[in-house]
């Protein structure tokens, strides 16, 4: 079976976990696009997440030190630096966090760097709340396998 068929089959088989099954429902959203961040925060609160917002790398890192998030959505390019710095901070305090990177500048090397730092997925902006929820609640092991298969296709 070609790798693309494996990917499609696995996507169809993805089972989402329920947010209520998680002890730590806190979701840190780090994005300097205020309207987008606030819209996403409202939607994710309706889905059961306890949302914390930050608009910069500095504020994101401060938030992580105050509350270790169970989940995070981090924009790659922020006004004061690279969102990967926030990912590193989250991983150093709670390596069980489920982190996804958002960016308007998607490319494979950046996605690989995000995954190496601990992100479980990488979404292009503008991502809607349903896509974010699916990425956060899908089995991270299946996500990594999908990414590995996709990288094999590129090589």
C-alpha positions as CSV (number, residue, x, y, z in Angstrom):
1,X,0.0,0.0,0.0
2,X,1.5,3.4,-0.9
3,X,2.4,5.7,1.9
4,X,-0.3,8.2,0.9
5,X,-2.9,5.5,1.4
6,X,-1.5,4.7,4.9
7,X,-1.8,8.4,5.8
8,X,-5.4,8.6,4.6
9,X,-6.3,5.4,6.5
10,X,-4.7,6.6,9.7
11,X,-6.4,10.0,9.5
12,X,-9.8,8.2,9.1
13,X,-9.0,6.1,12.2
14,X,-8.0,9.0,14.4
15,X,-9.9,8.8,17.7
16,X,-10.0,12.0,19.7
17,X,-9.7,11.8,23.5
18,X,-12.2,13.8,25.5
19,X,-10.9,16.9,27.2
20,X,-12.8,15.8,30.4
21,X,-10.5,12.8,30.6
22,X,-7.5,15.2,31.3
23,X,-6.7,16.3,34.8
24,X,-4.9,19.4,33.5
25,X,-7.2,21.2,31.0
26,X,-5.2,24.4,30.8
27,X,-4.4,25.6,27.3
28,X,-1.8,28.3,26.7
29,X,-2.4,30.2,23.5
30,X,0.6,32.3,22.4
31,X,0.0,34.5,19.4
32,X,0.6,38.2,18.7
33,X,-2.5,38.4,16.4
34,X,-4.9,39.6,19.1
35,X,-8.2,39.1,17.2
36,X,-7.2,35.6,16.1
37,X,-5.9,34.7,19.6
38,X,-9.1,36.0,21.4
39,X,-11.4,34.3,18.9
40,X,-9.5,31.0,19.3
41,X,-9.5,31.4,23.1
42,X,-13.3,31.8,23.3
43,X,-13.9,28.8,21.0
44,X,-11.5,26.6,23.0
45,X,-13.2,27.6,26.3
46,X,-16.5,26.5,24.9
47,X,-14.8,23.1,24.1
48,X,-13.9,22.7,27.8
49,X,-10.3,24.0,27.9
50,X,-9.1,26.4,30.6
51,X,-7.5,29.1,28.4
52,X,-4.5,31.3,29.3
53,X,-3.5,33.9,26.7
54,X,-0.1,35.5,25.9
55,X,0.9,37.8,23.1
56,X,4.6,37.4,23.1
57,X,7.5,35.0,23.8
58,X,8.2,36.7,27.1
59,X,4.6,36.6,28.3
60,X,4.3,33.0,27.1
61,X,7.4,32.0,29.2
62,X,6.1,33.9,32.2
63,X,2.7,32.1,31.9
64,X,4.4,28.7,31.7
65,X,6.3,29.5,34.9
66,X,3.1,30.4,36.7
67,X,0.9,27.6,35.4
68,X,2.3,24.5,33.7
69,X,-0.1,24.0,30.8
70,X,-1.5,20.6,29.8
71,X,-1.9,22.0,26.2
72,X,-0.5,24.8,24.2
73,X,-1.0,26.5,20.8
74,X,2.1,28.6,19.9
75,X,2.6,30.8,16.9
76,X,6.1,30.3,15.4
77,X,6.8,34.0,14.6
78,X,6.1,36.4,17.4
79,X,7.0,40.1,17.7
80,X,9.7,39.5,20.3
81,X,11.1,36.3,19.0
82,X,10.6,32.6,18.1
83,X,7.7,30.6,19.5
84,X,10.0,27.6,19.8
85,X,11.4,29.3,22.9
86,X,8.0,28.9,24.5
87,X,7.8,25.3,23.4
88,X,11.2,24.6,25.0
89,X,10.1,26.2,28.3
90,X,6.9,24.2,28.3
91,X,8.8,21.0,27.7
92,X,11.3,21.8,30.5
93,X,8.4,22.1,33.0
94,X,5.9,19.6,31.7
95,X,7.0,17.2,29.0
96,X,3.6,15.6,28.9
97,X,2.1,18.9,27.4
98,X,0.5,18.6,24.0
99,X,1.8,21.4,22.0
100,X,1.0,22.5,18.4
101,X,2.7,25.1,16.4
102,X,0.9,27.6,14.3
103,X,2.4,29.6,11.5
104,X,1.6,31.5,8.3
105,X,5.0,30.5,7.0
106,X,4.8,26.7,6.8
107,X,7.7,24.7,5.5
108,X,9.1,21.2,6.3
109,X,12.4,22.3,8.1
110,X,10.4,24.5,10.5
111,X,7.9,21.7,11.1
112,X,10.8,19.3,11.9
113,X,12.3,21.8,14.3
114,X,9.0,22.2,16.1
115,X,8.5,18.5,16.4
116,X,12.1,18.1,17.7
117,X,11.4,20.7,20.4
118,X,8.3,18.8,21.6
119,X,5.4,19.9,19.5
120,X,3.0,17.2,18.5
121,X,1.6,18.9,15.4
122,X,2.1,21.9,13.1
123,X,-0.9,23.8,11.6
124,X,-0.9,26.6,9.0
125,X,-2.7,29.8,9.9
126,X,-5.5,30.5,9.9
127,X,-6.4,27.3,11.7
128,X,-9.9,27.0,13.1
129,X,-10.9,25.8,16.6
130,X,-12.0,22.4,15.3
131,X,-8.6,21.8,13.7
132,X,-6.8,22.9,16.8
133,X,-9.0,20.7,19.0
134,X,-8.4,17.7,16.7
135,X,-4.7,18.3,16.8
136,X,-4.6,18.6,20.6
137,X,-6.8,15.6,21.4
138,X,-5.6,13.1,18.8
139,X,-3.3,10.4,20.0
140,X,0.2,12.0,19.8
141,X,1.9,8.6,18.9
142,X,-0.3,8.4,15.8
143,X,0.5,12.0,15.0
144,X,4.2,11.3,15.1
145,X,3.8,8.2,12.9
146,X,1.8,10.2,10.3
147,X,4.6,12.9,10.3
148,X,7.2,10.2,9.9
149,X,5.4,8.7,6.9
150,X,4.9,12.1,5.3
151,X,8.7,12.8,5.7
152,X,9.5,9.5,4.0
153,X,7.4,10.6,1.0
154,X,9.4,13.9,0.7
155,X,12.8,12.2,0.8
